Structure formats: structure tokens, C-alpha cells
Amino acid sequence: MNKILKNKYLILRRFIQFGILFLYFGANYYGWKILIGNLSFSKLFNTIPLTDPYAFLQMLFAGAVISSNLIIGLIIVLLFYGIIGGRAYCSWVCPVNLITDLAAWVRRKTHHEKDNLVSAIKIKKFRYAFLIVMLIFSAIIGAAAYEFINPIGYFTRGVAFTLGFGWVWLLVIFIFDAFVLKNGWCGHICPVGAMYSLIGSKNIIRVYHTKENCTNCGDCLSICPENQVLSPIINKKSDYIHGIECTNCGRCIEVCNDNALNFSLRNFIKGEKNEKNSSN
């Protein structure tokens, strides 16, 4: 029971990720109307549209006709992830996270966490450049360019229909993350993740670090897929994790035995608490 509680966020994330895939599967094979479509364009209860912002941008650049349903779905998604944190999509919803987390686990078990064949620093902002490049290609070819290679689409379509040769692309991502570059795909290449980073730049739900509790053990830095967002804060000051690349996955909270990290509402709960402490 203690182990379950200790890994509650990881377990909940897996429940949500597999649950979403199961609902897509049920929609195709059993005609369920709970969640229809894929992670680019869906309908919830056959009524509420959900539109992936990056897929929407690609269509816009490609010159496609934009329906009112797509716009409504876009607004809903922007509001949701703008509040809870854009890259929560990456850790709580995206099925490719299952593959990249497995690759990270392989790295830890084989003690090759720092063995990268590609410099992470040199391609630090590549995903943002790739985001723009794919939009330009969409405008050139008149179609959503990234959707042709989007592993998220391959994964969801594979579950709902058949994976086909899409498994090869997913295997490549696993090998790349496990043996070439730590957190390579999600952390340095994926333009969808880059898009959600921008969307959640002002989100309310954030991880909060309490310096007084921190023993600087480094466990959070080791487990975090985007540990550059922790480095400026851990054992340095009590503050929110501000980096827009934070996925709000909760793994840093789970491995922290000092109770130095917890989810909080930025500028509300902790803000009020800090104001009270300073006044005292």
C-alpha cells in the first residue's frame, strides 16, 4: 500500500493514458461514443469537440477550411492546458510517453543515464525550430506536414485500428531515447511538446520547492525528464518550478523523501502563505 501511495501520480498517469487508448479502441470496435477520433481531433460524448493546437496550426498554414467545431475544440484545449500546465499533456495523456518512460527506465537500470551520443546542449531548442519548420512545410505542401510522421497519431491509430509499420517508428524513438540521447524525443525534438510548453507558460498548477526541507540528495534531478527546470531552484530557494518545459508529471514529488516538493497553485495558496510568513 505504501508503494502504491508513493507512486500515486505515476499510477494515475498510466491509468489515464491506457484509459484514453481503451476508449479510442472501444469507439472503433464497439461503437462507443465516449471518446471518438484521435489525439489530434476528438469528440467527447459525441458532442464536445477537442482539437490539438499544433494540428490546428498545421491545418491553418496548409490553407484548410477551418470549421466552427475545430475552433471550439481548440479553445477548450487551450483553456484546459493553459490552466493545468501545457506539458501535462505530454506526461498524462500522450501515449508516446509510455515508450520514452520505458527508455528512461532502461537507462537507469543499465546505469547509462549520462551516456549520450548527441549533445543535449547543442539541440536544446531544436523542438521549437522544428515546430516552425513543420508549419512552413504544411504551407508548402498544402497539408498538415507533421501528421505524416507524428508518432502520437501512429500510436492512437494503431490501438484503434492496426499499427502496421508504425511500430518501426515507435521502436526508433525507444532506441533513440534509450541509447542515443536521454529524453531525446520528448525533450529535444517533438514539436507537439514544444507547442504545449508555450501554451502552459502561465499555468496555475505548479510544483513548489521548499528549500528548508531539501537535503540536496539529487533524487528529483535524476528522475526528472526535464531536470533543467529543477536545477535553478533545488536547494537554492523556496519557489515554484517556473520552466515551461516542466511536464507536471509528479515524479520529482514521488521520489523526494524530504517532502520538499509538492503540487501547489501558483500565486494563490503558496503566494498567500509566503505573504503571511513575511509579515510575521
Buried (B, 14 or more C-beta within 10 A) or exposed (E): EEEEEBBEBBBEBBEEBEEBBBBBBBBBEEEBEBBBBBBBBBBBEEEEBBBBBBBBBBBBBBEBEEEEBBEBBBEBBBEBBBBBBBBBBBBBBBBBBBBBBEBBEBBEEEEEEEEBEEEBEEBEEBBBEBBEBBBEBBBEEEBBBBBEEBBBBBBBBBBBEEBEEBEEBBEEBBEBBBBBBBBBBBBBBBBBBBBBBBBBEEBBBBBBBBBEBBEEBEBBBEBBBBBBBBEEBBBEEBBBBEBBBBBBBBBBBBBBEBEBBBBBBBEEEBEEEEEEEEEE
